[in-house]
């Protein structure tokens, strides 16, 4: 990610919290967000996106502490635990992401 100007952090929300793998990634001192535009995209089973703002803020704070710029955050509904919602529904949700800046 050293050469990248933009990063997309995509991960599920489990039990109203960010997943351990993403927590470890953003806490890693080697994670270099310096001057990078970061987009945070989360998926969760809850249709009301309960706690997504809290999770976005939590991860975003690590990004900012490492010199990154959180450009956008997106909360999307996925399937229940161990349930795949299907390619079509995932594409519908991903169409909401601002990919036009690529």
C-alpha positions in Angstrom: 0.0 0.0 0.0 3.1 2.2 0.0 2.5 3.4 -3.5 -1.2 3.8 -3.2 -2.8 7.3 -2.8 -6.2 5.8 -1.9 -7.2 2.8 0.3 -10.5 1.1 0.8 -11.0 -0.7 4.2 -13.8 -3.1 3.8 -14.9 -5.4 6.6 -17.9 -6.8 8.5 -19.2 -5.5 11.8 -19.7 -8.3 14.3 -21.6 -7.9 17.5 -21.7 -4.1 16.9 -17.9 -3.9 16.7 -15.2 -4.0 14.1 -13.6 -7.4 13.5 -10.4 -8.3 15.3 -8.4 -8.6 12.0 -9.2 -4.9 11.0 -8.4 -3.8 14.6 -5.0 -5.4 14.4 -4.4 -4.0 10.9 -5.1 -0.4 11.8 -3.2 -0.6 15.1 -0.1 -2.1 13.5 2.7 0.5 13.7 3.7 -0.6 10.1 0.3 0.5 8.8 1.1 3.6 6.8 -1.9 5.8 6.1 0.3 8.9 5.7 -1.4 11.3 3.3 -3.6 8.6 1.9 -7.3 9.0 1.2 -9.2 6.2 3.1 -12.7 5.0 2.5 -14.3 2.9 5.2 -16.9 0.4 4.1 -18.7 -1.9 6.5 -21.2 -4.7 6.2 -23.5 -5.9 8.9 -26.7 -7.9 9.4 -28.6 -5.2 11.1 -30.8 -3.2 8.7 -30.7 -0.1 11.0 -26.9 0.0 10.8 -26.7 -0.1 14.6 -23.3 1.2 15.9 -21.8 1.6 12.4 -21.0 5.3 13.1 -19.2 4.2 16.3 -17.2 1.6 14.3 -16.4 4.1 11.5 -15.2 6.6 14.1 -13.1 4.0 15.9 -11.3 2.8 12.8 -11.1 6.3 11.4 -9.3 7.6 14.5 -6.5 5.1 13.9 -6.3 6.2 10.2 -6.1 9.8 11.2 -3.5 9.2 14.0 -1.3 7.6 11.3 -1.7 10.7 9.0 -4.5 9.4 6.8 -7.5 11.3 5.6 -10.9 9.6 6.0 -12.8 10.7 2.8 -16.0 8.7 3.1 -17.7 6.0 5.2 -20.3 3.6 4.1 -22.5 1.3 6.1 -24.1 -1.5 4.2 -26.4 -4.4 5.0 -25.0 -7.8 4.4 -26.4 -11.2 5.3 -26.8 -12.9 8.7 -23.8 -14.8 10.1 -22.7 -17.5 7.6 -25.4 -16.4 5.1 -24.3 -15.2 1.6 -26.7 -12.6 0.3 -25.7 -13.2 -3.3 -23.7 -11.4 -5.9 -26.6 -9.2 -7.2 -27.3 -7.7 -3.7 -23.6 -7.1 -3.1 -23.3 -5.3 -6.4 -26.4 -3.2 -5.6 -24.8 -2.1 -2.3 -21.4 -1.5 -3.9 -22.9 0.8 -6.5 -23.4 3.3 -3.7 -19.7 3.7 -3.2 -18.0 6.6 -4.9 -15.8 4.7 -7.3 -15.8 7.6 -9.8 -12.6 9.0 -8.4 -10.5 6.0 -9.4 
